[in-house]
Amino acid sequence: MWIDTHVHLDAREYGGDGIGVALKAQQAGVSMIVIVAVERGNFDAVASLGHASPNACYALGIHPICVPQARDDDLDYLRTRVKDALNDPRFVGIGEIGLDFFIPELTTPEMRDKQERFFREQLRIARDFGLPVLTHVRRSQDQVLKHLRQIRPPGGIAHAFNGSFQQAQNYIDLGFHLGFGGNMTFTRALQIRRLAAELPLAAIVLETDSPDIAPSWIHPGRNSPDQLPGIGATLAELRGIGVDEVREAAWRASLAAIPRLAPLLA
């Protein structure tokens, strides 16, 4: 069975049928999907979907793209929600959080500072409650690593990893796993495919980032977590090993990255 470690099941692209999308994934062999939040306004939605779908769980966090509209008291609210959710077996971590220095309006000095402030506070929440973080890292690998070294949350996943081999090793040294998905299915994605083929298999988790980052066979269509087995098969092909070996390794890596998954899959 497969684990999709990064899904936006409440996205408008699904037209309110997130439960149906999760069921289709379950029928395709995806036994668990991790639904990530992006802002205070969708905390309830991801929590509800995490409970409504037998093969789903959820994380709470404020995405860097949502930081411009976020208020400081959203961080206080997140801390309160996390504390209250600790007794919820379907709550598994802090995410999606991170830094995005690709979108121009997020790269002004003011927005960079606000992004980093929100990221650091969310890392502190993760550290204080012993939770992994699911990080968004776009043109910000070294800055994200700097904050992780300083605050030291208990591991997590560098989502949609696209850094260097040295940066990958830095994440691994900090106890992090690296997320690979639809990007590696494109033959032109040479660096991502090299990383997927050569990094330690135990450090790799699989994800779809649905409805985004569709694999090559459905691009530019809407992605969904039922595509994860095909993505796993691509990883097996790149590494020259069997699909079963990839599935088992990704399963173990996912449980190591997100320990609260284990009771849900027992």
C-alpha positions in Angstrom: 0.0 0.0 0.0 1.1 3.6 -0.6 1.2 6.8 1.4 0.7 10.2 -0.2 2.5 12.6 2.2 1.2 15.9 0.6 -2.3 16.6 -0.7 -4.6 19.6 -0.8 -7.9 17.7 -0.7 -10.0 20.8 -0.1 -8.8 22.6 -3.2 -11.5 24.1 -5.4 -10.4 22.0 -8.3 -12.1 19.0 -6.7 -15.4 20.8 -6.6 -16.2 19.8 -3.0 -15.7 16.1 -3.7 -12.6 15.6 -1.6 -14.1 12.5 0.0 -14.7 11.0 -3.4 -11.1 11.8 -4.4 -9.8 10.1 -1.3 -12.0 7.0 -1.9 -10.7 6.7 -5.5 -7.2 6.8 -4.1 -8.0 4.1 -1.6 -9.2 1.9 -4.4 -6.0 2.5 -6.3 -4.0 1.3 -3.3 -3.3 4.5 -1.5 -3.9 3.7 2.1 -3.2 7.1 3.6 -3.1 10.7 2.4 -1.9 13.6 4.4 -4.0 16.7 3.8 -2.1 19.9 4.5 -3.6 23.3 5.4 -2.5 26.6 4.0 -4.2 29.3 6.1 -6.4 29.8 9.1 -9.5 29.8 6.9 -9.1 26.2 5.8 -8.1 24.6 9.1 -11.7 23.4 9.7 -12.0 22.1 6.1 -8.8 20.0 6.2 -9.7 18.6 9.7 -13.2 17.7 8.5 -11.8 15.9 5.5 -9.2 14.1 7.6 -12.0 12.7 9.6 -14.5 12.0 6.8 -12.1 9.9 4.7 -11.0 6.6 6.2 -7.6 6.9 4.4 -6.9 10.5 5.4 -5.3 12.6 8.1 -4.3 16.3 8.3 -1.7 18.9 9.2 -2.2 22.5 10.2 -0.1 25.4 9.1 0.1 28.8 7.3 1.6 28.5 3.8 4.1 31.2 2.7 1.9 32.3 -0.2 -0.8 33.0 2.4 1.5 35.0 4.7 0.8 38.4 3.0 -2.9 38.2 4.1 -2.2 36.6 7.5 -2.3 38.4 10.8 -0.1 37.9 13.8 -3.0 36.5 15.8 -3.2 33.7 13.3 -0.1 32.3 14.8 -1.6 32.4 18.2 -4.7 30.7 16.8 -2.5 28.0 15.2 -0.8 27.3 18.5 -4.1 26.9 20.2 -5.5 24.7 17.5 -2.4 22.5 17.6 -2.6 22.1 21.3 -6.2 21.2 21.1 -5.6 18.7 18.3 -2.9 16.7 20.0 -5.6 14.3 21.3 -6.9 13.9 17.7 -5.4 10.8 16.2 -6.0 12.2 12.7 -3.8 15.2 13.3 -0.2 14.4 12.3 1.9 17.6 12.0 2.5 21.2 11.1 2.2 22.2 7.4 2.3 23.4 4.9 4.8 26.0 6.0 8.0 27.4 4.6 9.5 30.1 2.4 8.8 31.1 -1.2 11.2 33.5 -2.8 10.1 32.7 -6.3 6.9 34.8 -6.6 7.9 38.4 -7.1 5.5 40.0 -4.6 6.8 37.7 -1.9 10.4 38.8 -2.4 10.2 42.4 -1.2 12.2 43.1 2.0 9.0 43.5 4.0 7.5 40.2 2.7 10.7 38.3 3.1 10.8 39.4 6.7 7.2 38.5 7.3 7.6 35.1 5.7 10.6 34.3 7.8 8.9 35.5 11.0 5.9 33.3 10.3 8.1 30.3 9.4 10.2 30.6 12.5 7.2 30.9 14.8 5.6 27.8 13.2 8.9 25.9 13.6 8.7 26.8 17.3 5.2 25.5 17.6 6.4 22.2 16.0 9.3 22.0 18.3 7.3 22.8 21.4 4.7 20.1 20.7 7.1 17.6 19.2 5.6 17.5 15.7 7.1 17.2 12.3 6.9 20.0 9.7 5.9 19.7 6.1 7.9 22.4 4.4 7.4 24.5 1.2 10.8 25.4 -0.2 11.0 27.4 -3.4 14.2 29.3 -4.2 14.9 29.2 -0.5 16.7 26.0 0.3 19.6 27.6 2.3 17.3 30.0 4.2 15.0 27.2 5.2 17.9 25.0 6.3 19.3 28.0 8.4 16.0 28.3 10.3 15.7 24.5 10.8 19.2 24.4 12.2 18.5 27.2 14.6 15.1 26.0 15.9 15.4 22.2 15.4 11.8 20.9 15.0 11.7 17.1 15.3 12.1 16.3 11.6 9.6 16.3 8.8 9.6 16.6 5.0 11.1 18.9 2.5 8.2 18.9 0.1 8.8 18.8 -3.7 12.5 18.7 -3.2 14.5 20.4 -5.9 17.8 21.3 -4.3 21.4 20.1 -4.7 22.9 16.9 -3.4 24.6 18.9 -0.7 21.4 20.5 0.4 19.7 17.1 0.4 22.4 15.8 2.7 21.9 18.8 5.0 18.2 18.0 5.3 19.0 14.3 6.0 21.5 15.3 8.7 18.7 17.3 10.4 16.5 14.2 10.4 14.4 15.3 7.4 13.0 13.3 4.5 12.7 14.5 0.9 9.4 14.6 -1.0 9.3 13.5 -4.6 6.3 13.5 -6.9 5.1 14.2 -10.4 8.1 16.4 -11.3 10.4 13.4 -11.6 8.1 11.8 -14.2 9.2 14.3 -16.8 12.3 13.2 -18.8 13.5 16.9 -19.1 13.6 17.2 -15.2 17.2 15.9 -15.3 18.3 17.2 -11.8 15.2 16.0 -10.0 15.5 12.6 -11.7 19.2 12.3 -10.7 18.3 13.1 -7.1 15.6 10.6 -7.1 17.9 7.9 -8.6 20.9 8.5 -6.4 19.8 9.8 -3.0 19.4 7.2 -0.2 16.1 5.4 -0.8 15.4 5.5 3.0 15.4 9.4 2.8 12.6 9.6 0.1 8.9 9.9 0.6 6.3 10.1 -2.1 3.7 12.8 -2.7 1.4 14.1 -5.3 0.8 17.7 -4.1 -2.7 17.2 -5.6 -4.3 19.0 -7.4 -0.9 20.4 -8.5 2.3 18.9 -10.0 0.5 16.4 -12.3 2.7 13.6 -13.6 3.6 13.5 -17.2 0.8 11.2 -18.3 -1.9 13.5 -17.2 -0.2 16.9 -17.4 -1.5 19.6 -17.6 -4.6 18.1 -16.1 -5.8 18.0 -12.5 -3.6 15.8 -10.3 -5.1 13.4 -7.7 -3.7 11.0 -5.1 -4.7 7.9 -7.0 -1.7 8.8 -9.3 0.7 7.9 -6.6 1.3 4.3 -7.6 2.4 5.5 -11.0 4.7 8.0 -9.5 6.2 5.2 -7.3 6.7 3.1 -10.4 8.6 5.9 -12.0 10.9 6.1 -9.0 11.4 2.3 -9.2 12.4 2.6 -12.9 14.8 5.5 -12.2 16.5 3.4 -9.5 16.4 0.1 -11.4 14.6 -1.7 -8.7 11.2 -3.3 -8.2 8.0 -1.4 -7.4 7.5 -3.4 -4.3 10.8 -2.4 -2.9 10.0 1.3 -3.6 6.6 1.0 -2.0 8.0 -0.7 1.2 10.8 1.8 1.5 8.5 4.8 1.0 6.1 3.4 3.6 8.9 3.1 6.2 10.2 6.5 5.3 6.8 8.1 5.6 6.3 6.6 9.1 9.7 7.8 10.1 9.0 11.3 8.8 5.5 11.5 10.3 5.4 9.2 13.4 1.7 9.9 14.1 0.8 8.0 11.0 1.8 4.7 12.5 -1.3 4.2 14.8 -3.6 5.0 11.8 -2.0 2.3 9.7 -1.6 -0.4 12.4 
